């Protein structure tokens, strides 16, 4: 499910087609059978309860997606703040070490910005490799002077670098935190059942074809929106690295 939900348009299209077929199946199933007394009322209760449950599950999943999106935005801001703070703290290092760490931080900032804007797997692999390399170099660059002259001010620099490295890990974890496949499976199963019930209820009527498309269309749009917000790279709604870009512009050598 995770692979499919990386493509929100595909999720919406498959949902629309699948629910439409479920309606047609329900409409033509047992077409000639006679209805028992009271069956219409019982059927209305079942369909109403099913549609209510579907609405609750969609709302719950939308809430999960938006909370994860907000978390990714907050962590982007926190990452920019950590890098900017450490850039100032390196003034406590010797001049040569401070210049090297500033250069590494600017290069690291460029890689973090690319992380938010890149979607290709091969490009992301290169970004991850460059990020890991720069992290090793930055840590070594602050560790050496701190070991040579362990003072409270240099400990502050080391702590700031630790925050920079940790912020990247928190961000990566948030991007991996997606809506569980079980939640998607539950939504799909309930949506199919609701569509089947709508089609089954329409077998004794002759509704307009446009009305039969309302439920598949509404649910497919809902699924598309949830998948779009939940997909950090495949959706239209993405977290823009505004804070990282603004920080990079302010740190350009003059």
Beta strands, then each sheet from edge to edge (+ up, - down):
end
